[in-house]
Structure formats: C-alpha cells, structure tokens
Amino acid sequence: MEHSSNPLKMEMEMTESEHVIVEIPINRPVNNDNIRSVAMEWVDCLTGKATTKSNEREQHMEKVPPLLLKSEKGRRNSECYEPAVVSLGPYHHNRPALAQAEKYKLITLEEYSLSTGKTIGTLYNMVFEVVHDARKCYIDGSTDDYSDHEFNQMMLRDACFILLYIERMPCGHTNIFLNNEYLGAIGFANIKRDLLLLENQIPFVVLEVLLKLKFPKDKGEEVLNKFFNYLNYGEVMIRKDKKVLEYKRPLHLLELYRSYFISLPTKDKALHEKFNYVKRNRAFASVTELKGRWIFLRCTSDDSTSDMEFNPYICYGEFMLARRAVCPYTKAIYLNMIAYEMCPHTPTDLRISTYIRVMKSLIIQRDDVKELRRNNILIHSLDSDEEVVKMYDEFEVPAVNYYMFNQLRLGIERLNESRYKTWGAELITDYFGSPWKTVGVLVAAAILVTSFLQTYCAIKQGN
C-alpha cells in the first residue's frame, strides 16, 4: 500500500492474529466529494465520533453477511440468527415452524387496538401512510411477492406484537403471562431473543407511528427505556433512563438497542497518538491476571457516559466496565449486533464488537466470572459460571475499532511498564492473596525468626 504524506492511520483487528491497517488520507485532494464524505464519515466512526450522527446514505434491512457463517464457530452459531418462535418482516415470513405465532399476532393486534381506543381500521390506515417508506427499507426484491395491502397487514400485525411485548414484559403485566397458553412457556420466553435478530426486524418508522398513537413522546421513550433496561441489567435492576430517541430515527429496533447498549461516545483524547504497532497482536490479560498486577475491575456509575474506561493511578489501576446482564438469549442478541456492525452501508464505530472482544479477553476461566459478579459488573442467570465462559469463547469477532481497543490496552501496558509496581503486585498476590496465604507467610516468618534467635542465643551461650 502506498503511503501518503499525512495519513490518518486506523487499524481494525480482524482476529486475534490477523490485522488490516486502513489508511485514510485526510489531506489528499479527492475529485469526488461523495467519496471524500464517505471516507471522513469512516474516520469519525472509527474514532468514536459518529455513534449518533445522521447517516445520509440509504440503509436497508440487511441479512447476515455470509462470511460470518463460513468459519467453524460461524456454522455452530448459525441457529442464533434464525427466529425460533416468531417471524417479523418478510425474510422469514410464512415459515411453517413459526405458524403458531401468526395466530397469536391476531390477538395482540386486537389487544393493542383496544389499548389505544382506536379501531383496527384506524391503525391500518396510519401504518399505510408509511408503507411505501417501510417497503424501501428492505433489500430489493424481498417484498415483491406482497401487495401493498398484504405488506401493510404484515407490518401492522408485527408492530403491534412488538410494542405490546416491550410495554408489558419488563413490568410483568398479568396479560403477558396469561398469553403463554398460545405459545407455551418456552416459546414465549424466546420472543425476547427473536425481537433482536438482524433478519427479523421491521422498520422503526412503523413502530414510531403506532407508538405515538398510544403514548406522548416522553412516555413512548419511557416504554423503550424500561424494556432496554430489562435487557441490559435484568428485571430487578433500577437504572437511570437514557434518551433513546434523542438523535436520528433508527432503522430498526436492533439498531436502537445497540445505540442504547453502548452509551454515548467519549471525547477523543489522543486522536493522532503514535500507536505501537509492534504490540498490536497482544490482547488483554484475563480478570484474574489483571488483578494480580494491581489492576482492579470496577463497575461504572449510573451517570457514566462510557461503557469501558481505564483509569491509572500511582500504584494501581481501575478498569471500569458497565454493568450487564447475561441470560440464555444473550448469545443470540450479541451475535446479531455483531452481524449488524459487519453489514455494508451501516458505518458504525464497532462499539459492540469491541466490547465483546474485550470481554472475551477478560473471561477465560470461572474465577474471572466470579470476580466480575463480585464487583457487580456481570449478572447472569445461566446454570453456572462455566456457561458464561463457554458463551464468550463461542463468539467470533471479525473486526474491532482498534483506536478504542488500543486506548484501553495502552493504559494497561503503561502501568505495567513500572517494574516495582509489578513486583509489588506479584508479591502481594503470591503471598498475601488470601487469608490462608497471609497466615502461612506470617507463620513461616515467625518460625524463621524464632530459629534465628535460638541459633543466635546458642552461639552467645557457647562463647
């Protein structure tokens, strides 16, 4: 690759051992204004500036990139991209295995109509006003088999199904559990997973129309916040609400949840810092290894604007992580957010992929999960801590935002460069890491001192 005189170097980590360096010449003249605009947009994305910026290019409801399914892990995870109970949108519509949910949608349509005080015909007409915009959101040819009437019916049923679920599920509404009889308990439990699959989305413009019909704007945002809190932190967590619709209209629910998940972008502190590319293959140490170096995991505060942050101090460091809940469906949700970030025409800062790549490095064994739980960073409802380790091991992260990844890693490496800190940390970890180790060291020291005194006294008496 030919080097320009003043390039902005950004690197994207492709795997643990392979890397691609993307060089974007920010000062070189470009004939096509659109190409330059796209290039600068990627610069902003990769450096954490464009998480919430408007994307002027047309986006589509993408499918899972085929390359994600070609690796061994990708093939094992393939079922995580397919709906288990309910289809939403045209990509998996009319699949025989999902037929029971289609009957259930008719019930939720009627329930949503009654809750708004409007007739189903009124709801149909309101959605029909945006049906043309909604159809354009899908990949060319994927909606050709549906007339406007059929497509509008699909959008209406799916939107009412989604909105009724996200309104009632976090608060344990009585009706939502009574509806288990239509899908069964295990089927109903899988809806949360199916709602956030990449290929199982409907345009947010449709959800927005029906949401505004039932709720004022602030109340509608409150409904979305409560549902996302439920996904992020578990049903027992109380978390300050965020403004989920403060910026541009999202393409779909998965994109909106991703924006909520990653918090607001942090400010650039060292955009033009010279990175040490020799060390780029080195990943993070695990939680227990970091603790042995006096780098402790801490949970971020509720008002923090960063989901990952490293704070160095004189003799130790703090690795700040946002609190997250892990349940049996977290794997599928995370994989679909990674797939979204890997799709074309969706330039993002790869924050989800970067977060998961960091967690893969941190979680290697059961003790790592135990330490995260002890610090209230990770809450899980899996069968055991080993299941959490296994889940993160199954993730394949093709690319990360190297700028963000490297900022965290550089902070850790700089702290470790001070050898006296490392020696002190190793001394305390090896000999004072637990009460029993401390007692053992003290007993050994006492025996050593006693032996020395006895020997000294014996020599003195002999003289």
Disulfide bonds with the S-S distance in Angstrom:
none
